[in-house]
Amino acid sequence: MSKLAILGGTPLRTNDFPNRVTMGEEEKRAALRVLDSDVLSGFVGAAGKFFNGGKEVVAFEELWANTYGFKNAISVNSWTTGLQVAVGASGIEPGDEVICPPYSMSASASSVLFYGGIPIFADLDPNRYTLDPLSVERCVTPRTRAIMVVHLFGYPADIDAIMAIAQRHKLRVIEDAAQAPGIFYKGRPVGTIGDVGGFSLNFHKHIHTGEGGLIVTNSDETALRCRLIRNHGENATEEYGVEDISNMIGSNYRFTELQAAIGTEQFKKLKGFLTHRTLLAQYLDSRLKSLPGLTIQQIESGSTHSYYMYPVRFDEEVVGISRNLFLRAVAAELPKPRFWDTTPFAEGYVKPLYLNPIYQKKIAIGKKGFPFNCNPGITYEYPKGLCPVTEKLYEKELLLSPLVREGMDIGDIKDFADAIEKVMGSIKELQNLSVESGSESVYDAVKAIDDNVD
Ligand SMILES: *Cc1c(COP(=O)(O)O)cnc(C)c1O
């Protein structure tokens, strides 16, 4: 075994990993078609023919809906606003508790706060990285109204178990499938297994429109409420015969014709992207599964994974060095990242959400503690240690790779696997080496690269 690069040896590969190129001729032609039409948005903020957007928007929504059998699809200008719409349309009121995972993009929980709901964090299943149904059950109180399910990294949460809890306690289920477009849970497409769900179309997601999102629901009533919030609902509740006007204060969360036209072309590529990522992941699985101390994700029958991130669980006791040192040793074997998605491994994902000041100080809307002060006699606390499985994943166990993606081929992934194997073969030589400790999340990796690259 040759000497590790981190100890002064020759790196396994020095030429850069390929970039992810996201736009092609199809998107360019679609964008030009809209520019030539001169209609960049077809929306009007009043009931009538243009309340639901222009022809590109409607076609884009129908394409998704028809492909996956969603009864309704509602485009929005981001999935963050989509989550807010979903929470509002679900009837969340000040003081209502919503059970959320603590390990997700912040909007999965902050969207609840916009309607005065209170996020209650349940812990994760350490194998799926998604809500642990037993922990969810323990969080249910008489004030619980909904469960926010996130299909993290693109693998579905155990949603049958969560739906059973929801049915028992009459709770709404919102599916944050931002990272899981086109993904199936035991044969059913994610997004509409719960009451309402949806996908992100931001630049970092599988397919994108710069910014954007898509809400899906099989309930016509929920769909109407979403469409009202998207487009100045306060102007249109009477025309649409909406009796319960709570939460129908609308905003402008509309998707443009330009985004929709580009999005339609992107959507046509989604299946191909997912197939490619699965191929790369299966190869990587086959290489990593026999390495002691690394646990790859198990895929249950009928379910699929989008590999928004490729997750590996790391056991420092078995491997014999810290995750931090392991990650640095692997990185030293490979080309220096030029962009966040050429980073071989990131340590963990985000800091558990409840450790952010918004929950620690319980200051969200205004300065008086709203909505955490909505239920007299009940004090909400978010102490460190609240979700031990999540904290351990964040601090010690989780490795995430963004390399399983478009632009990379099997040869590139082979180099990645070779680098991991090379480091695994020389652990003894690393045991005396100390590196700076501290967690580096995906977002820290983005920042570090931004600092390095001009
Ligand atoms: C990306 C993402 C969001 C937010 O989507 P935007 O379109 O960026 O607003 C929400 N939840 C999860 C899990 C995400 O990955």
Ligand as a Chemical Component Dictionary entry (heavy atoms), coordinates in Angstrom:
data_LIG
# 
_chem_comp.id                   LIG 
_chem_comp.type                 NON-POLYMER 
_chem_comp.pdbx_formal_charge   0 
_chem_comp.three_letter_code    LIG 
# 
loop_
_chem_comp_atom.comp_id 
_chem_comp_atom.atom_id 
_chem_comp_atom.alt_atom_id 
_chem_comp_atom.type_symbol 
_chem_comp_atom.charge 
_chem_comp_atom.model_Cartn_x 
_chem_comp_atom.model_Cartn_y 
_chem_comp_atom.model_Cartn_z 
_chem_comp_atom.pdbx_ordinal 
LIG C1 C1 C 0 -33.921 22.732 -0.330 1  
LIG C2 C2 C 0 -34.764 22.366 0.796  2  
LIG C3 C3 C 0 -35.793 23.195 1.266  3  
LIG C4 C4 C 0 -36.017 24.582 0.774  4  
LIG O1 O1 O 0 -36.202 24.681 -0.591 5  
LIG P1 P1 P 0 -35.932 26.049 -1.364 6  
LIG O2 O2 O 0 -36.495 25.802 -2.716 7  
LIG O3 O3 O 0 -34.453 26.264 -1.376 8  
LIG O4 O4 O 0 -36.620 27.153 -0.672 9  
LIG C5 C5 C 0 -36.609 22.717 2.271  10 
LIG N1 N1 N 0 -36.426 21.510 2.813  11 
LIG C6 C6 C 0 -35.429 20.693 2.431  12 
LIG C7 C7 C 0 -35.299 19.356 3.056  13 
LIG C8 C8 C 0 -34.549 21.103 1.413  14 
LIG O5 O5 O 0 -33.560 20.305 1.039  15 
# 
loop_
_chem_comp_bond.comp_id 
_chem_comp_bond.atom_id_1 
_chem_comp_bond.atom_id_2 
_chem_comp_bond.value_order 
_chem_comp_bond.pdbx_ordinal 
LIG C1 C2 SING 1  
LIG C2 C3 SING 2  
LIG C2 C8 DOUB 3  
LIG C3 C4 SING 4  
LIG C3 C5 DOUB 5  
LIG C4 O1 SING 6  
LIG O1 P1 SING 7  
LIG P1 O2 DOUB 8  
LIG P1 O3 SING 9  
LIG P1 O4 SING 10 
LIG C5 N1 SING 11 
LIG N1 C6 DOUB 12 
LIG C6 C7 SING 13 
LIG C6 C8 SING 14 
LIG C8 O5 SING 15 
# 
